[in-house]
Amino acid sequence: MHLVMISCTPRAVKASNTAKILEKFREGYESVGNTTETYYLAERKSWEQIRVAYYENEQVLFALPLFVECIPGIMMEFLESLDYERLAQMQKKHVAFLVQGGFAEASQLRCCEKYLNMLPAYLNAEHMGTLIKGDMFSVSIMEGDARKKMIAPFVQMGKLYAEEGHFDKEKVSEFAKPEYFSKRIILLSGLFSPLRKLVMQGMAKKLGCKGSLMAKPYQRYVN
């Protein structure tokens, strides 16, 4: 089975968490004899090629980061560029989604998941499920074995999707845990807040941030 994978982040491939996760998913999907091709919406010059790939293939996976509780604007722009009259005349496609985000609780991704559950119907497609996973913010910051360990579970999910042809709701819910933090974790998080701020400052510096994380540059525009 051949799968077209479309990365829907506006970030360049080299800096993209989604791209790194998608590569591991591809590894698992192809491990049982399947094939894939991967496209990146950030590379706008290739959009016509991506549209052709979408029209001509039955199996499609959209992979995206969670942006303000829903899909990135670049993904919506691409979807609006499709020829819906053409889609209506075609055989239904099988469309699935992979959503990753920085918030660790799966509950933070559920709003986006509900939207994606409805989206395939507008694309004349059958929804094959949505895989969600939080706490992925530091994928690009981690290096070596730490990064490999963090994204390795996506290999197994890629293999499962290849074998079953869809994302099983029970299995993806288990994969997405925790749904909510326990009271104990919330308490500990508060206690370690000063240390967490230091870690975030180190990450920001590594990413090239030169100002304070507490800066409010737009505050003067807010009444």
C-alpha positions as CSV (number, residue, x, y, z in Angstrom):
1,M,0.0,0.0,0.0
2,H,1.3,3.4,-0.9
3,L,0.8,6.4,1.4
4,V,1.2,10.1,0.5
5,M,2.3,12.0,3.6
6,I,1.9,15.8,3.7
7,S,3.7,17.8,6.4
8,C,1.5,20.9,7.2
9,T,3.8,23.0,9.3
10,P,5.0,26.4,8.1
11,R,8.5,25.7,9.6
12,A,11.4,24.8,7.4
13,V,12.0,21.0,7.3
14,K,15.3,21.2,9.1
15,A,13.7,23.0,12.1
16,S,10.4,21.1,12.1
17,N,9.3,18.8,14.9
18,T,6.6,17.4,12.6
19,A,9.1,16.4,9.9
20,K,11.2,14.5,12.4
21,I,8.2,12.7,13.8
22,L,6.9,12.0,10.3
23,E,10.2,10.4,9.4
24,K,9.8,7.9,12.3
25,F,6.2,7.2,11.3
26,R,7.4,6.5,7.7
27,E,10.0,4.1,9.0
28,G,7.4,2.0,10.8
29,Y,4.9,2.2,7.8
30,E,7.5,1.0,5.3
31,S,8.9,-1.7,7.7
32,V,6.1,-4.1,6.6
33,G,6.6,-3.7,2.9
34,N,4.7,-0.5,2.1
35,T,5.9,2.6,0.3
36,T,5.5,6.4,0.9
37,E,6.2,9.8,-0.5
38,T,6.5,12.9,1.7
39,Y,5.7,16.5,0.8
40,Y,6.1,19.7,2.8
41,L,3.7,22.6,2.6
42,A,6.4,24.9,3.8
43,E,8.0,24.4,0.3
44,R,5.3,26.5,-1.5
45,K,6.9,26.0,-4.9
46,S,5.9,22.3,-4.8
47,W,2.2,22.9,-4.1
48,E,1.1,22.0,-7.6
49,Q,3.1,18.7,-7.3
50,I,1.4,18.1,-3.9
51,R,-2.0,18.7,-5.3
52,V,-1.4,16.2,-8.1
53,A,-0.1,13.6,-5.6
54,Y,-3.3,14.2,-3.5
55,Y,-5.6,13.8,-6.5
56,E,-3.8,10.7,-7.9
57,N,-3.4,8.7,-4.6
58,E,-6.0,6.9,-2.5
59,Q,-4.1,6.9,0.9
60,V,-3.2,10.3,2.4
61,L,-1.9,11.3,5.8
62,F,-1.7,14.9,6.9
63,A,0.8,15.6,9.7
64,L,0.6,18.8,11.6
65,P,1.5,20.7,14.7
66,L,-1.2,22.1,17.0
67,F,-1.4,25.8,16.4
68,V,-3.7,27.7,18.9
69,E,-5.9,24.7,19.3
70,C,-6.5,24.0,15.6
71,I,-4.8,23.5,12.3
72,P,-2.0,25.8,10.9
73,G,-3.1,28.5,8.5
74,I,-0.9,27.1,5.7
75,M,-2.8,23.8,5.8
76,M,-6.1,25.6,5.5
77,E,-4.7,27.7,2.6
78,F,-3.6,24.5,0.8
79,L,-7.0,22.8,1.3
80,E,-8.7,25.8,-0.1
81,S,-6.6,25.6,-3.2
82,L,-7.9,22.1,-4.1
83,D,-10.4,21.6,-6.9
84,Y,-13.5,20.5,-5.1
85,E,-15.5,19.8,-8.2
86,R,-12.8,17.4,-9.3
87,L,-12.8,15.8,-5.8
88,A,-16.6,15.3,-5.9
89,Q,-16.2,13.3,-9.1
90,M,-13.5,11.0,-7.8
91,Q,-13.5,7.9,-5.8
92,K,-13.4,8.5,-2.0
93,K,-9.9,8.8,-0.6
94,H,-8.8,7.4,2.7
95,V,-7.5,10.4,4.8
96,A,-5.9,10.2,8.2
97,F,-4.2,12.8,10.5
98,L,-1.2,12.9,12.8
99,V,-1.3,15.9,15.3
100,Q,1.6,16.7,17.6
101,G,1.7,19.6,20.1
102,G,3.7,21.1,22.9
103,F,1.1,20.7,25.6
104,A,1.6,17.3,27.4
105,E,-2.1,16.6,28.2
106,A,-4.0,14.9,25.3
107,S,-7.1,16.9,26.4
108,Q,-5.3,20.0,24.9
109,L,-5.4,18.5,21.5
110,R,-9.0,17.3,21.5
111,C,-10.5,20.4,20.0
112,C,-8.4,20.0,16.9
113,E,-9.1,16.3,16.8
114,K,-12.9,17.0,16.7
115,Y,-12.4,19.4,13.8
116,L,-10.3,16.8,11.9
117,N,-13.0,14.2,12.5
118,M,-15.3,16.3,10.4
119,L,-12.8,17.6,7.7
120,P,-12.6,14.5,5.5
121,A,-16.3,14.7,4.6
122,Y,-15.6,18.1,2.9
123,L,-12.8,16.5,0.9
124,N,-15.0,13.6,-0.4
125,A,-12.8,11.3,1.8
126,E,-13.3,8.6,4.4
127,H,-11.7,9.4,7.8
128,M,-9.2,6.8,8.8
129,G,-8.6,8.2,12.3
130,T,-6.4,10.8,14.0
131,L,-3.2,10.1,16.0
132,I,-2.5,12.7,18.6
133,K,0.5,13.2,20.9
134,G,1.5,16.1,23.1
135,D,4.7,17.1,24.9
136,M,6.6,17.2,21.6
137,F,7.9,20.8,21.9
138,S,11.5,19.8,22.6
139,V,11.9,17.4,19.7
140,S,14.1,19.8,17.8
141,I,16.0,20.9,20.9
142,M,16.8,17.4,22.1
143,E,19.9,15.7,20.5
144,G,21.3,12.2,20.0
145,D,19.8,9.4,22.0
146,A,17.4,11.7,23.9
147,R,15.6,12.7,20.7
148,K,15.6,9.2,19.3
149,K,14.0,7.9,22.5
150,M,11.4,10.7,22.4
151,I,10.1,10.0,18.9
152,A,10.8,6.2,18.6
153,P,7.2,5.3,19.6
154,F,6.0,6.8,16.3
155,V,7.8,3.9,14.5
156,Q,5.4,1.4,16.1
157,M,2.4,3.6,15.3
158,G,3.4,3.8,11.7
159,K,3.6,0.0,11.6
160,L,0.2,-0.4,13.2
161,Y,-1.4,2.0,10.7
162,A,0.1,0.0,7.9
163,E,-1.1,-3.3,9.3
164,E,-4.6,-2.1,10.2
165,G,-5.2,0.6,7.5
166,H,-6.6,3.0,10.1
167,F,-5.9,4.5,13.6
168,D,-7.7,2.4,16.1
169,K,-9.4,4.8,18.6
170,E,-8.5,2.7,21.7
171,K,-4.9,2.3,20.7
172,V,-4.4,6.0,19.8
173,S,-6.0,7.0,23.1
174,E,-3.5,4.9,25.0
175,F,-0.7,6.4,22.9
176,A,-1.9,9.9,23.6
177,K,-1.8,9.6,27.4
178,P,-1.9,11.4,29.8
179,E,-5.4,12.8,29.1
180,Y,-5.1,15.1,32.2
181,F,-2.3,15.5,34.7
182,S,-3.0,14.1,38.2
183,K,-3.2,16.4,41.2
184,R,0.1,15.1,42.3
185,I,1.8,16.0,39.0
186,I,0.2,19.5,39.1
187,L,1.5,20.0,42.6
188,L,5.0,18.8,41.7
189,S,5.0,21.0,38.6
190,G,4.3,24.1,40.8
191,L,7.2,23.2,43.1
192,F,9.6,22.8,40.2
193,S,8.4,25.9,38.5
194,P,11.6,28.0,39.1
195,L,13.7,25.1,37.7
196,R,11.4,24.8,34.7
197,K,11.8,28.5,33.9
198,L,15.6,28.1,33.9
199,V,15.3,25.2,31.5
200,M,13.0,27.2,29.2
201,Q,15.4,30.2,29.2
202,G,18.2,27.8,28.2
203,M,16.0,26.4,25.4
204,A,15.1,29.9,24.2
205,K,18.8,31.0,24.2
206,K,19.6,27.9,22.1
207,L,16.9,28.9,19.6
208,G,18.4,32.3,19.3
209,C,16.1,34.3,21.6
210,K,17.9,37.4,22.9
211,G,15.1,39.1,24.8
212,S,13.3,38.2,28.1
213,L,10.7,35.4,28.0
214,M,8.6,37.7,30.1
215,A,8.6,40.5,27.5
216,K,5.2,41.8,26.4
217,P,6.0,43.8,23.2
218,Y,2.3,44.2,22.2
219,Q,1.0,45.2,25.7
220,R,0.8,48.9,24.7
221,Y,-1.7,48.0,22.0
222,V,-4.1,46.3,24.4
223,N,-6.7,48.4,26.1
